[in-house]
């Protein structure tokens, strides 16, 4: 059975990565380090050739174990967010890898403020939304 909480974490991460390209377009920068609501995963968002990317820079032992059980040997350093770009309405969309499911999904995110990111992801008919928080001290 797919863990909805894990899917939510990945989708949120995807949203984070997508928003990092915003700084290049004059929007507040989303580049930086963000934490998920449970503070079990920290993701660094930064520019990459295809738009914005996000990499795990820290994770709890439980998050690492969940990833191992899904087939991912090394969680820290893993790229979760790929090919995020901003659409005309300001929403970021891209691909998100969910380590404990060993699958890639589509995700979206919107910057709700300089330190708040609203992310959403769906798998078939199940959807999950999360709010991620900037933790690197940047304010956009």
C-alpha positions as CSV (number, residue, x, y, z in Angstrom):
1,X,0.0,0.0,0.0
2,X,1.3,3.4,-0.8
3,X,2.0,5.7,2.1
4,X,0.1,8.9,1.6
5,X,2.4,10.7,4.0
6,X,5.5,9.7,1.9
7,X,3.8,10.8,-1.3
8,X,3.0,14.1,0.4
9,X,6.6,14.6,1.4
10,X,7.8,14.0,-2.1
11,X,5.2,16.1,-3.7
12,X,6.1,19.0,-1.4
13,X,9.7,18.6,-2.2
14,X,8.8,18.7,-5.9
15,X,7.0,21.9,-5.3
16,X,10.1,23.3,-3.6
17,X,12.3,22.5,-6.5
18,X,10.0,24.0,-9.0
19,X,9.9,27.3,-7.2
20,X,13.6,27.8,-7.1
21,X,13.6,28.9,-10.7
22,X,11.4,31.8,-9.8
23,X,14.4,34.0,-8.8
24,X,15.6,34.0,-12.3
25,X,12.3,35.5,-13.3
26,X,12.2,38.3,-10.7
27,X,10.1,36.4,-8.2
28,X,11.2,35.9,-4.6
29,X,13.9,33.3,-4.6
30,X,12.9,29.8,-3.4
31,X,16.5,28.6,-3.6
32,X,17.6,27.4,-0.2
33,X,16.9,24.8,2.4
34,X,13.4,23.8,3.3
35,X,11.9,21.3,5.8
36,X,8.8,19.2,5.6
37,X,6.0,19.5,8.2
38,X,7.3,16.7,10.3
39,X,10.9,18.0,10.1
40,X,12.0,14.6,9.0
41,X,13.5,15.7,5.6
42,X,15.4,18.8,4.6
43,X,15.7,19.6,0.9
44,X,18.0,22.1,-0.8
45,X,16.5,23.7,-3.9
46,X,18.9,25.2,-6.4
47,X,19.0,26.0,-10.2
48,X,19.9,23.3,-12.6
49,X,20.0,23.1,-16.4
50,X,16.3,22.0,-16.8
51,X,14.9,24.6,-14.3
52,X,15.0,23.8,-10.6
53,X,16.2,20.7,-8.7
54,X,16.0,19.6,-5.1
55,X,18.4,17.3,-3.1
56,X,18.0,15.8,0.3
57,X,20.6,17.4,2.6
58,X,19.4,15.9,5.9
59,X,17.0,13.2,7.1
60,X,15.9,11.5,10.3
61,X,16.9,7.8,10.8
62,X,13.2,6.9,10.3
63,X,13.1,8.7,6.9
64,X,16.3,6.9,5.9
65,X,14.9,3.5,7.0
66,X,11.7,4.1,5.1
67,X,13.7,4.9,2.0
68,X,15.9,1.8,2.4
69,X,12.7,-0.3,2.7
70,X,11.5,1.2,-0.6
71,X,14.8,0.3,-2.3
72,X,16.7,3.5,-2.0
73,X,20.1,2.8,-0.3
74,X,21.2,6.4,0.3
75,X,18.6,9.1,1.0
76,X,20.9,12.0,1.9
77,X,22.3,13.4,-1.4
78,X,19.5,12.0,-3.5
79,X,17.8,14.2,-6.0
80,X,14.1,14.3,-5.3
81,X,13.0,17.2,-7.5
82,X,13.6,17.3,-11.3
83,X,12.7,19.5,-14.2
84,X,10.5,22.0,-12.3
85,X,9.3,25.0,-14.2
86,X,6.8,27.8,-13.6
87,X,3.5,27.9,-15.6
88,X,1.7,31.1,-16.6
89,X,-0.3,31.2,-13.4
90,X,2.8,31.0,-11.2
91,X,2.5,27.4,-10.2
92,X,5.6,25.2,-10.4
93,X,5.4,21.8,-11.9
94,X,7.8,19.0,-12.3
95,X,8.8,15.4,-11.3
96,X,9.3,14.2,-7.8
97,X,11.0,10.9,-6.8
98,X,9.5,9.2,-3.8
99,X,12.3,7.0,-2.2
100,X,10.2,4.8,0.0
101,X,7.9,4.0,-3.0
102,X,10.8,3.9,-5.5
103,X,8.6,5.8,-8.0
104,X,8.5,9.2,-9.7
105,X,5.4,11.3,-9.7
106,X,4.3,14.7,-10.9
107,X,4.1,17.5,-8.3
108,X,3.2,21.2,-8.0
109,X,3.9,24.0,-5.6
110,X,3.2,27.7,-5.0
111,X,5.3,30.1,-2.9
112,X,2.9,31.5,-0.2
113,X,5.5,33.9,1.2
114,X,9.2,34.2,1.5
115,X,9.4,31.3,4.0
116,X,6.3,29.3,3.2
117,X,5.8,26.8,0.3
118,X,2.5,25.1,-0.4
119,X,2.9,21.8,-2.2
120,X,0.4,19.3,-3.6
121,X,0.8,16.0,-5.2
122,X,-1.6,13.3,-6.4
123,X,-1.4,9.6,-7.1
124,X,-4.4,8.4,-9.1
125,X,-7.3,9.9,-7.0
126,X,-5.4,10.3,-3.7
127,X,-4.1,13.8,-3.2
128,X,-2.0,15.3,-0.4
129,X,-1.1,18.9,0.4
130,X,1.7,20.1,2.7
131,X,3.3,23.3,3.9
132,X,7.1,23.4,3.8
133,X,9.1,26.0,5.8
134,X,12.4,27.7,4.8
135,X,15.1,26.9,7.4
136,X,18.2,28.6,6.0
137,X,17.4,32.1,7.2
138,X,16.9,33.5,3.7
139,X,13.8,35.7,3.1
140,X,13.4,35.4,-0.6
